Amino acid sequence: MEFFYIPVSNAFYAGEVLPGVKRCITDPVPEVRQSSAKALGSIVLSMKHDLEGTKDLMTWLFDMLKS
């Protein structure tokens, strides 16, 4: 499995990328969902120093999975 990591220096841009990734995670095309899930994982890794932001993101993701 290929995994992409956003270096901490690029974590600054995660807030700008996140809305698009959130839209793509519910796309009907499986390949788009797969790519956005990889991007989301990379964003979470780059945000590990921002516990509040990661908590908000995980809450959103679990809410999305429940619906």
N, C-alpha and C positions, 0 to 999 in steps of 0.2 A: 504494500500500500504506500503510495506516495504521499508525503506530508509536507506542507509548506509552513514555514515559520516566518513571521514578521519580526525582524529584529526590534529591540526596544527603541532604537532611534526612530523607527517608523511607527511605533505604537501611538505617537502623537496624532497620526492621521486615522486611527481606528474609528474615531467618532464620526468622521466624514464618510467612511466606507460602510459603516454598520447599517444605516438605513437601507442601502441597496442590497446588502447581504440578507437583511431581514425580509425584504420583498422577494428575493430569489429563492429563499428557503421553502416557500410555498408554491413555487412554479410548478405547472403540470408536467414539465419535461424532466424525466429522472436525472439526466446528465447535469442539468442546471442545478437541481437540488443537491446533487452529489458535490459539485464544485463549490456551491455556497456553504455546504456543511464543512468542507475542508477549510474554506476561508474563515468560517466562524471559529473553528478549532484553533486556527492560527492566531486569530484576534484574541481569543481567550488566553492563549499562552503568552502573548505579548502584553496582556493586561494583568498578569499575575501580581504585579506590584500595586494595582488599583483594585483592592478587594471590594469596595462599594460598587464600582462599575461592573465588575465580574458578577457580583451577586445580583444586580439588576438584570444583567444579560441572561443569567441562568434562570431567574424567575420568569422572564419573558419566554425563554425557550421551553420551559416546563409547562407554562400556560398554553403555549402554542401546541405542544404535543397532546395535551389533554383535550383540546377542542377538536 
